[in-house]
Amino acid sequence: MAILRAVDIRKFEKKDFDKKLKELRLELAKEKANIAIGAAVSSPGKLRELKRTIARMETIKGEKPKTK
């Protein structure tokens, strides 16, 4: 997972933005499930970065004007 910065996130189209956000949430859920079953964590920093990227995307999503 590459680090997504706010500048890069703002360049996404609406459909790409939603697809990426869904993909990140799925990846976070998989990592949390692995931890819950007792599997070894692949990278502890990955969880933190996933959470931050999702939060960053949600913040930017709220900034964009709503269009129909």
PyMOL Python script that loads the backbone (N, CA, C, O; Angstrom):
from pymol import cmd

cmd.read_pdbstr("""\
ATOM      1  N   MET A   1       0.842  -1.176   0.000  1.00  0.00           N
ATOM      2  CA  MET A   1       0.000   0.000   0.000  1.00  0.00           C
ATOM      3  C   MET A   1       0.878   1.227   0.000  1.00  0.00           C
ATOM      4  O   MET A   1       1.634   1.471   0.940  1.00  0.00           O
ATOM      5  N   ALA A   2       0.773   1.978  -1.039  1.00  0.00           N
ATOM      6  CA  ALA A   2       1.521   3.228  -1.122  1.00  0.00           C
ATOM      7  C   ALA A   2       0.817   4.290  -0.290  1.00  0.00           C
ATOM      8  O   ALA A   2      -0.404   4.270  -0.139  1.00  0.00           O
ATOM      9  N   ILE A   3       1.586   5.197   0.235  1.00  0.00           N
ATOM     10  CA  ILE A   3       1.024   6.280   1.024  1.00  0.00           C
ATOM     11  C   ILE A   3       0.313   7.246   0.083  1.00  0.00           C
ATOM     12  O   ILE A   3       0.894   7.716  -0.895  1.00  0.00           O
ATOM     13  N   LEU A   4      -0.943   7.537   0.387  1.00  0.00           N
ATOM     14  CA  LEU A   4      -1.710   8.487  -0.412  1.00  0.00           C
ATOM     15  C   LEU A   4      -1.746   9.822   0.310  1.00  0.00           C
ATOM     16  O   LEU A   4      -2.222   9.916   1.441  1.00  0.00           O
ATOM     17  N   ARG A   5      -1.254  10.824  -0.333  1.00  0.00           N
ATOM     18  CA  ARG A   5      -1.273  12.174   0.227  1.00  0.00           C
ATOM     19  C   ARG A   5      -2.522  12.895  -0.236  1.00  0.00           C
ATOM     20  O   ARG A   5      -3.147  12.499  -1.220  1.00  0.00           O
ATOM     21  N   ALA A   6      -2.887  13.953   0.470  1.00  0.00           N
ATOM     22  CA  ALA A   6      -4.107  14.703   0.173  1.00  0.00           C
ATOM     23  C   ALA A   6      -4.114  15.227  -1.259  1.00  0.00           C
ATOM     24  O   ALA A   6      -5.156  15.229  -1.914  1.00  0.00           O
ATOM     25  N   VAL A   7      -2.978  15.663  -1.740  1.00  0.00           N
ATOM     26  CA  VAL A   7      -2.884  16.192  -3.104  1.00  0.00           C
ATOM     27  C   VAL A   7      -3.248  15.111  -4.117  1.00  0.00           C
ATOM     28  O   VAL A   7      -3.956  15.374  -5.089  1.00  0.00           O
ATOM     29  N   ASP A   8      -2.765  13.906  -3.885  1.00  0.00           N
ATOM     30  CA  ASP A   8      -3.054  12.799  -4.789  1.00  0.00           C
ATOM     31  C   ASP A   8      -4.517  12.364  -4.698  1.00  0.00           C
ATOM     32  O   ASP A   8      -5.136  12.038  -5.711  1.00  0.00           O
ATOM     33  N   ILE A   9      -5.059  12.360  -3.498  1.00  0.00           N
ATOM     34  CA  ILE A   9      -6.441  11.945  -3.295  1.00  0.00           C
ATOM     35  C   ILE A   9      -7.401  12.900  -3.995  1.00  0.00           C
ATOM     36  O   ILE A   9      -8.403  12.470  -4.567  1.00  0.00           O
ATOM     37  N   ARG A  10      -7.101  14.176  -3.950  1.00  0.00           N
ATOM     38  CA  ARG A  10      -7.977  15.175  -4.570  1.00  0.00           C
ATOM     39  C   ARG A  10      -8.027  15.046  -6.089  1.00  0.00           C
ATOM     40  O   ARG A  10      -8.954  15.551  -6.722  1.00  0.00           O
ATOM     41  N   LYS A  11      -7.052  14.384  -6.672  1.00  0.00           N
ATOM     42  CA  LYS A  11      -7.006  14.217  -8.121  1.00  0.00           C
ATOM     43  C   LYS A  11      -7.897  13.074  -8.605  1.00  0.00           C
ATOM     44  O   LYS A  11      -8.165  12.968  -9.802  1.00  0.00           O
ATOM     45  N   PHE A  12      -8.362  12.216  -7.686  1.00  0.00           N
ATOM     46  CA  PHE A  12      -9.199  11.080  -8.067  1.00  0.00           C
ATOM     47  C   PHE A  12     -10.542  11.533  -8.617  1.00  0.00           C
ATOM     48  O   PHE A  12     -11.113  12.529  -8.172  1.00  0.00           O
ATOM     49  N   GLU A  13     -11.032  10.780  -9.596  1.00  0.00           N
ATOM     50  CA  GLU A  13     -12.405  10.969 -10.067  1.00  0.00           C
ATOM     51  C   GLU A  13     -13.341  10.368  -9.020  1.00  0.00           C
ATOM     52  O   GLU A  13     -12.899   9.614  -8.153  1.00  0.00           O
ATOM     53  N   LYS A  14     -14.609  10.692  -9.093  1.00  0.00           N
ATOM     54  CA  LYS A  14     -15.587  10.227  -8.109  1.00  0.00           C
ATOM     55  C   LYS A  14     -15.622   8.696  -8.022  1.00  0.00           C
ATOM     56  O   LYS A  14     -15.572   8.136  -6.927  1.00  0.00           O
ATOM     57  N   LYS A  15     -15.707   8.021  -9.172  1.00  0.00           N
ATOM     58  CA  LYS A  15     -15.805   6.555  -9.144  1.00  0.00           C
ATOM     59  C   LYS A  15     -14.510   5.917  -8.659  1.00  0.00           C
ATOM     60  O   LYS A  15     -14.546   4.915  -7.945  1.00  0.00           O
ATOM     61  N   ASP A  16     -13.365   6.486  -9.039  1.00  0.00           N
ATOM     62  CA  ASP A  16     -12.077   5.964  -8.577  1.00  0.00           C
ATOM     63  C   ASP A  16     -11.905   6.193  -7.081  1.00  0.00           C
ATOM     64  O   ASP A  16     -11.356   5.354  -6.367  1.00  0.00           O
ATOM     65  N   PHE A  17     -12.386   7.345  -6.623  1.00  0.00           N
ATOM     66  CA  PHE A  17     -12.304   7.708  -5.206  1.00  0.00           C
ATOM     67  C   PHE A  17     -13.078   6.689  -4.369  1.00  0.00           C
ATOM     68  O   PHE A  17     -12.562   6.152  -3.389  1.00  0.00           O
ATOM     69  N   ASP A  18     -14.322   6.434  -4.771  1.00  0.00           N
ATOM     70  CA  ASP A  18     -15.161   5.485  -4.031  1.00  0.00           C
ATOM     71  C   ASP A  18     -14.584   4.073  -4.069  1.00  0.00           C
ATOM     72  O   ASP A  18     -14.627   3.349  -3.075  1.00  0.00           O
ATOM     73  N   LYS A  19     -14.050   3.692  -5.216  1.00  0.00           N
ATOM     74  CA  LYS A  19     -13.458   2.357  -5.371  1.00  0.00           C
ATOM     75  C   LYS A  19     -12.240   2.202  -4.453  1.00  0.00           C
ATOM     76  O   LYS A  19     -12.086   1.174  -3.793  1.00  0.00           O
ATOM     77  N   LYS A  20     -11.394   3.202  -4.412  1.00  0.00           N
ATOM     78  CA  LYS A  20     -10.184   3.159  -3.588  1.00  0.00           C
ATOM     79  C   LYS A  20     -10.535   3.134  -2.103  1.00  0.00           C
ATOM     80  O   LYS A  20      -9.912   2.410  -1.326  1.00  0.00           O
ATOM     81  N   LEU A  21     -11.533   3.925  -1.710  1.00  0.00           N
ATOM     82  CA  LEU A  21     -11.955   3.965  -0.314  1.00  0.00           C
ATOM     83  C   LEU A  21     -12.496   2.603   0.123  1.00  0.00           C
ATOM     84  O   LEU A  21     -12.189   2.127   1.215  1.00  0.00           O
ATOM     85  N   LYS A  22     -13.289   1.991  -0.725  1.00  0.00           N
ATOM     86  CA  LYS A  22     -13.838   0.666  -0.435  1.00  0.00           C
ATOM     87  C   LYS A  22     -12.718  -0.366  -0.336  1.00  0.00           C
ATOM     88  O   LYS A  22     -12.737  -1.236   0.535  1.00  0.00           O
ATOM     89  N   GLU A  23     -11.757  -0.261  -1.227  1.00  0.00           N
ATOM     90  CA  GLU A  23     -10.611  -1.174  -1.241  1.00  0.00           C
ATOM     91  C   GLU A  23      -9.787  -1.051   0.050  1.00  0.00           C
ATOM     92  O   GLU A  23      -9.361  -2.059   0.615  1.00  0.00           O
ATOM     93  N   LEU A  24      -9.570   0.171   0.507  1.00  0.00           N
ATOM     94  CA  LEU A  24      -8.806   0.403   1.735  1.00  0.00           C
ATOM     95  C   LEU A  24      -9.542  -0.146   2.954  1.00  0.00           C
ATOM     96  O   LEU A  24      -8.928  -0.743   3.838  1.00  0.00           O
ATOM     97  N   ARG A  25     -10.853   0.058   2.998  1.00  0.00           N
ATOM     98  CA  ARG A  25     -11.636  -0.455   4.123  1.00  0.00           C
ATOM     99  C   ARG A  25     -11.608  -1.977   4.169  1.00  0.00           C
ATOM    100  O   ARG A  25     -11.536  -2.570   5.246  1.00  0.00           O
ATOM    101  N   LEU A  26     -11.665  -2.606   3.004  1.00  0.00           N
ATOM    102  CA  LEU A  26     -11.599  -4.069   2.939  1.00  0.00           C
ATOM    103  C   LEU A  26     -10.237  -4.561   3.426  1.00  0.00           C
ATOM    104  O   LEU A  26     -10.152  -5.533   4.176  1.00  0.00           O
ATOM    105  N   GLU A  27      -9.193  -3.893   3.001  1.00  0.00           N
ATOM    106  CA  GLU A  27      -7.837  -4.265   3.418  1.00  0.00           C
ATOM    107  C   GLU A  27      -7.675  -4.111   4.931  1.00  0.00           C
ATOM    108  O   GLU A  27      -7.057  -4.961   5.573  1.00  0.00           O
ATOM    109  N   LEU A  28      -8.220  -3.043   5.505  1.00  0.00           N
ATOM    110  CA  LEU A  28      -8.156  -2.833   6.944  1.00  0.00           C
ATOM    111  C   LEU A  28      -8.928  -3.932   7.680  1.00  0.00           C
ATOM    112  O   LEU A  28      -8.465  -4.443   8.700  1.00  0.00           O
ATOM    113  N   ALA A  29     -10.094  -4.291   7.165  1.00  0.00           N
ATOM    114  CA  ALA A  29     -10.892  -5.348   7.789  1.00  0.00           C
ATOM    115  C   ALA A  29     -10.137  -6.682   7.771  1.00  0.00           C
ATOM    116  O   ALA A  29     -10.171  -7.430   8.748  1.00  0.00           O
ATOM    117  N   LYS A  30      -9.465  -6.974   6.671  1.00  0.00           N
ATOM    118  CA  LYS A  30      -8.689  -8.220   6.578  1.00  0.00           C
ATOM    119  C   LYS A  30      -7.550  -8.230   7.592  1.00  0.00           C
ATOM    120  O   LYS A  30      -7.296  -9.248   8.237  1.00  0.00           O
ATOM    121  N   GLU A  31      -6.873  -7.107   7.732  1.00  0.00           N
ATOM    122  CA  GLU A  31      -5.764  -7.022   8.695  1.00  0.00           C
ATOM    123  C   GLU A  31      -6.276  -7.192  10.124  1.00  0.00           C
ATOM    124  O   GLU A  31      -5.658  -7.887  10.932  1.00  0.00           O
ATOM    125  N   LYS A  32      -7.403  -6.559  10.432  1.00  0.00           N
ATOM    126  CA  LYS A  32      -7.976  -6.680  11.775  1.00  0.00           C
ATOM    127  C   LYS A  32      -8.417  -8.117  12.047  1.00  0.00           C
ATOM    128  O   LYS A  32      -8.268  -8.615  13.163  1.00  0.00           O
ATOM    129  N   ALA A  33      -8.959  -8.783  11.023  1.00  0.00           N
ATOM    130  CA  ALA A  33      -9.377 -10.178  11.183  1.00  0.00           C
ATOM    131  C   ALA A  33      -8.180 -11.072  11.457  1.00  0.00           C
ATOM    132  O   ALA A  33      -8.253 -11.979  12.286  1.00  0.00           O
ATOM    133  N   ASN A  34      -7.085 -10.821  10.765  1.00  0.00           N
ATOM    134  CA  ASN A  34      -5.868 -11.612  10.991  1.00  0.00           C
ATOM    135  C   ASN A  34      -5.369 -11.447  12.420  1.00  0.00           C
ATOM    136  O   ASN A  34      -4.920 -12.410  13.041  1.00  0.00           O
ATOM    137  N   ILE A  35      -5.447 -10.244  12.932  1.00  0.00           N
ATOM    138  CA  ILE A  35      -5.016  -9.994  14.308  1.00  0.00           C
ATOM    139  C   ILE A  35      -5.944 -10.715  15.285  1.00  0.00           C
ATOM    140  O   ILE A  35      -5.487 -11.283  16.277  1.00  0.00           O
ATOM    141  N   ALA A  36      -7.237 -10.691  15.005  1.00  0.00           N
ATOM    142  CA  ALA A  36      -8.222 -11.303  15.890  1.00  0.00           C
ATOM    143  C   ALA A  36      -8.046 -12.817  15.989  1.00  0.00           C
ATOM    144  O   ALA A  36      -8.285 -13.398  17.048  1.00  0.00           O
ATOM    145  N   ILE A  37      -7.635 -13.452  14.908  1.00  0.00           N
ATOM    146  CA  ILE A  37      -7.454 -14.909  14.956  1.00  0.00           C
ATOM    147  C   ILE A  37      -6.079 -15.305  15.469  1.00  0.00           C
ATOM    148  O   ILE A  37      -5.791 -16.489  15.639  1.00  0.00           O
ATOM    149  N   GLY A  38      -5.245 -14.328  15.711  1.00  0.00           N
ATOM    150  CA  GLY A  38      -3.943 -14.607  16.291  1.00  0.00           C
ATOM    151  C   GLY A  38      -2.822 -14.778  15.291  1.00  0.00           C
ATOM    152  O   GLY A  38      -1.731 -15.221  15.650  1.00  0.00           O
ATOM    153  N   ALA A  39      -3.075 -14.433  14.045  1.00  0.00           N
ATOM    154  CA  ALA A  39      -2.027 -14.530  13.031  1.00  0.00           C
ATOM    155  C   ALA A  39      -0.991 -13.427  13.252  1.00  0.00           C
ATOM    156  O   ALA A  39      -1.273 -12.413  13.891  1.00  0.00           O
ATOM    157  N   ALA A  40       0.187 -13.637  12.724  1.00  0.00           N
ATOM    158  CA  ALA A  40       1.246 -12.648  12.854  1.00  0.00           C
ATOM    159  C   ALA A  40       0.917 -11.416  12.011  1.00  0.00           C
ATOM    160  O   ALA A  40       0.400 -11.528  10.899  1.00  0.00           O
ATOM    161  N   VAL A  41       1.219 -10.264  12.550  1.00  0.00           N
ATOM    162  CA  VAL A  41       0.979  -9.009  11.846  1.00  0.00           C
ATOM    163  C   VAL A  41       2.080  -8.832  10.807  1.00  0.00           C
ATOM    164  O   VAL A  41       3.267  -8.930  11.119  1.00  0.00           O
ATOM    165  N   SER A  42       1.672  -8.570   9.575  1.00  0.00           N
ATOM    166  CA  SER A  42       2.663  -8.419   8.509  1.00  0.00           C
ATOM    167  C   SER A  42       3.505  -7.170   8.724  1.00  0.00           C
ATOM    168  O   SER A  42       4.728  -7.190   8.582  1.00  0.00           O
ATOM    169  N   SER A  43       2.827  -6.091   9.068  1.00  0.00           N
ATOM    170  CA  SER A  43       3.531  -4.842   9.323  1.00  0.00           C
ATOM    171  C   SER A  43       2.680  -3.992  10.261  1.00  0.00           C
ATOM    172  O   SER A  43       1.589  -3.568   9.881  1.00  0.00           O
ATOM    173  N   PRO A  44       3.150  -3.739  11.465  1.00  0.00           N
ATOM    174  CA  PRO A  44       2.365  -2.954  12.418  1.00  0.00           C
ATOM    175  C   PRO A  44       2.062  -1.535  11.918  1.00  0.00           C
ATOM    176  O   PRO A  44       1.009  -0.980  12.231  1.00  0.00           O
ATOM    177  N   GLY A  45       2.952  -0.970  11.169  1.00  0.00           N
ATOM    178  CA  GLY A  45       2.745   0.370  10.651  1.00  0.00           C
ATOM    179  C   GLY A  45       1.679   0.433   9.572  1.00  0.00           C
ATOM    180  O   GLY A  45       1.132   1.499   9.289  1.00  0.00           O
ATOM    181  N   LYS A  46       1.392  -0.700   8.979  1.00  0.00           N
ATOM    182  CA  LYS A  46       0.401  -0.751   7.900  1.00  0.00           C
ATOM    183  C   LYS A  46      -0.996  -0.414   8.421  1.00  0.00           C
ATOM    184  O   LYS A  46      -1.745   0.308   7.764  1.00  0.00           O
ATOM    185  N   LEU A  47      -1.346  -0.932   9.592  1.00  0.00           N
ATOM    186  CA  LEU A  47      -2.647  -0.632  10.178  1.00  0.00           C
ATOM    187  C   LEU A  47      -2.818   0.865  10.411  1.00  0.00           C
ATOM    188  O   LEU A  47      -3.846   1.451  10.073  1.00  0.00           O
ATOM    189  N   ARG A  48      -1.819   1.449  10.977  1.00  0.00           N
ATOM    190  CA  ARG A  48      -1.871   2.882  11.260  1.00  0.00           C
ATOM    191  C   ARG A  48      -2.015   3.691   9.980  1.00  0.00           C
ATOM    192  O   ARG A  48      -2.809   4.630   9.922  1.00  0.00           O
ATOM    193  N   GLU A  49      -1.264   3.337   8.970  1.00  0.00           N
ATOM    194  CA  GLU A  49      -1.315   4.059   7.707  1.00  0.00           C
ATOM    195  C   GLU A  49      -2.663   3.867   7.014  1.00  0.00           C
ATOM    196  O   GLU A  49      -3.189   4.806   6.417  1.00  0.00           O
ATOM    197  N   LEU A  50      -3.218   2.674   7.088  1.00  0.00           N
ATOM    198  CA  LEU A  50      -4.539   2.428   6.502  1.00  0.00           C
ATOM    199  C   LEU A  50      -5.602   3.299   7.174  1.00  0.00           C
ATOM    200  O   LEU A  50      -6.428   3.919   6.504  1.00  0.00           O
ATOM    201  N   LYS A  51      -5.569   3.334   8.501  1.00  0.00           N
ATOM    202  CA  LYS A  51      -6.538   4.152   9.237  1.00  0.00           C
ATOM    203  C   LYS A  51      -6.395   5.630   8.884  1.00  0.00           C
ATOM    204  O   LYS A  51      -7.389   6.330   8.691  1.00  0.00           O
ATOM    205  N   ARG A  52      -5.180   6.087   8.805  1.00  0.00           N
ATOM    206  CA  ARG A  52      -4.940   7.498   8.488  1.00  0.00           C
ATOM    207  C   ARG A  52      -5.379   7.841   7.065  1.00  0.00           C
ATOM    208  O   ARG A  52      -5.954   8.903   6.827  1.00  0.00           O
ATOM    209  N   THR A  53      -5.107   6.946   6.131  1.00  0.00           N
ATOM    210  CA  THR A  53      -5.484   7.188   4.743  1.00  0.00           C
ATOM    211  C   THR A  53      -7.003   7.211   4.599  1.00  0.00           C
ATOM    212  O   THR A  53      -7.547   8.049   3.879  1.00  0.00           O
ATOM    213  N   ILE A  54      -7.686   6.297   5.279  1.00  0.00           N
ATOM    214  CA  ILE A  54      -9.147   6.293   5.236  1.00  0.00           C
ATOM    215  C   ILE A  54      -9.697   7.582   5.831  1.00  0.00           C
ATOM    216  O   ILE A  54     -10.617   8.180   5.272  1.00  0.00           O
ATOM    217  N   ALA A  55      -9.150   8.009   6.946  1.00  0.00           N
ATOM    218  CA  ALA A  55      -9.594   9.255   7.577  1.00  0.00           C
ATOM    219  C   ALA A  55      -9.324  10.448   6.662  1.00  0.00           C
ATOM    220  O   ALA A  55     -10.153  11.352   6.552  1.00  0.00           O
ATOM    221  N   ARG A  56      -8.179  10.449   6.014  1.00  0.00           N
ATOM    222  CA  ARG A  56      -7.828  11.525   5.089  1.00  0.00           C
ATOM    223  C   ARG A  56      -8.826  11.580   3.931  1.00  0.00           C
ATOM    224  O   ARG A  56      -9.259  12.656   3.517  1.00  0.00           O
ATOM    225  N   MET A  57      -9.181  10.406   3.418  1.00  0.00           N
ATOM    226  CA  MET A  57     -10.125  10.350   2.303  1.00  0.00           C
ATOM    227  C   MET A  57     -11.525  10.800   2.734  1.00  0.00           C
ATOM    228  O   MET A  57     -12.210  11.500   1.988  1.00  0.00           O
ATOM    229  N   GLU A  58     -11.943  10.404   3.926  1.00  0.00           N
ATOM    230  CA  GLU A  58     -13.252  10.828   4.433  1.00  0.00           C
ATOM    231  C   GLU A  58     -13.293  12.345   4.629  1.00  0.00           C
ATOM    232  O   GLU A  58     -14.311  12.979   4.350  1.00  0.00           O
ATOM    233  N   THR A  59     -12.217  12.913   5.096  1.00  0.00           N
ATOM    234  CA  THR A  59     -12.152  14.360   5.276  1.00  0.00           C
ATOM    235  C   THR A  59     -12.265  15.076   3.942  1.00  0.00           C
ATOM    236  O   THR A  59     -13.009  16.049   3.821  1.00  0.00           O
ATOM    237  N   ILE A  60     -11.546  14.611   2.954  1.00  0.00           N
ATOM    238  CA  ILE A  60     -11.584  15.226   1.624  1.00  0.00           C
ATOM    239  C   ILE A  60     -12.951  15.024   0.986  1.00  0.00           C
ATOM    240  O   ILE A  60     -13.444  15.895   0.269  1.00  0.00           O
ATOM    241  N   LYS A  61     -13.558  13.877   1.250  1.00  0.00           N
ATOM    242  CA  LYS A  61     -14.899  13.612   0.727  1.00  0.00           C
ATOM    243  C   LYS A  61     -15.890  14.636   1.259  1.00  0.00           C
ATOM    244  O   LYS A  61     -16.785  15.070   0.534  1.00  0.00           O
ATOM    245  N   GLY A  62     -15.736  15.021   2.508  1.00  0.00           N
ATOM    246  CA  GLY A  62     -16.604  16.029   3.111  1.00  0.00           C
ATOM    247  C   GLY A  62     -16.357  17.434   2.583  1.00  0.00           C
ATOM    248  O   GLY A  62     -17.251  18.279   2.624  1.00  0.00           O
ATOM    249  N   GLU A  63     -15.171  17.687   2.095  1.00  0.00           N
ATOM    250  CA  GLU A  63     -14.817  19.004   1.565  1.00  0.00           C
ATOM    251  C   GLU A  63     -15.402  19.244   0.181  1.00  0.00           C
ATOM    252  O   GLU A  63     -15.723  20.378  -0.175  1.00  0.00           O
ATOM    253  N   LYS A  64     -15.539  18.178  -0.595  1.00  0.00           N
ATOM    254  CA  LYS A  64     -15.989  18.329  -1.983  1.00  0.00           C
ATOM    255  C   LYS A  64     -17.451  18.764  -2.024  1.00  0.00           C
ATOM    256  O   LYS A  64     -18.258  18.317  -1.209  1.00  0.00           O
ATOM    257  N   PRO A  65     -17.790  19.632  -2.970  1.00  0.00           N
ATOM    258  CA  PRO A  65     -19.199  20.042  -3.091  1.00  0.00           C
ATOM    259  C   PRO A  65     -20.039  18.859  -3.580  1.00  0.00           C
ATOM    260  O   PRO A  65     -19.614  18.073  -4.426  1.00  0.00           O
ATOM    261  N   LYS A  66     -21.231  18.763  -3.023  1.00  0.00           N
ATOM    262  CA  LYS A  66     -22.109  17.649  -3.401  1.00  0.00           C
ATOM    263  C   LYS A  66     -22.789  17.967  -4.711  1.00  0.00           C
ATOM    264  O   LYS A  66     -23.440  19.002  -4.855  1.00  0.00           O
ATOM    265  N   THR A  67     -22.632  17.064  -5.671  1.00  0.00           N
ATOM    266  CA  THR A  67     -23.276  17.232  -6.968  1.00  0.00           C
ATOM    267  C   THR A  67     -24.209  16.075  -7.220  1.00  0.00           C
ATOM    268  O   THR A  67     -23.966  14.962  -6.752  1.00  0.00           O
ATOM    269  N   LYS A  68     -25.270  16.326  -7.953  1.00  0.00           N
ATOM    270  CA  LYS A  68     -26.252  15.279  -8.230  1.00  0.00           C
ATOM    271  C   LYS A  68     -25.991  14.627  -9.535  1.00  0.00           C
ATOM    272  O   LYS A  68     -26.724  13.720  -9.930  1.00  0.00           O
TER     273      LYS A  68
END
""", "prot")
cmd.dss("prot")
cmd.show_as("cartoon", "prot")
cmd.util.cbc("prot")
cmd.orient("prot")
